[in-house]
Amino acid sequence: MSGRALVMAATGLDGVVGAPPIYYCKRCKAKAVNVLTCVTCNSHFHKSCAKNQGNVKFMSDNNIDCCNS
């Protein structure tokens, strides 16, 4: 392995362009694909987890506020 490839592998820059980001739900800690994002703290939730959280204010289809409710 060349020096550049080794550095890229060590830093996680393996050349995968356009790979979707990986989010984890703040409530259940599982991977989430379709997430709701808090506009204040940038936390991510599954839709069902956000509904069950109780203190979440729904702002739009993809945005919530879990901090100021």
Buried (B, 14 or more C-beta within 10 A) or exposed (E): EEEEEEEBEEEEEEEEEEEEEEBBBBBEEEEBEEBBBBBEEEBBBBBEBBEEBEEBBBEEEEEBBBEEE
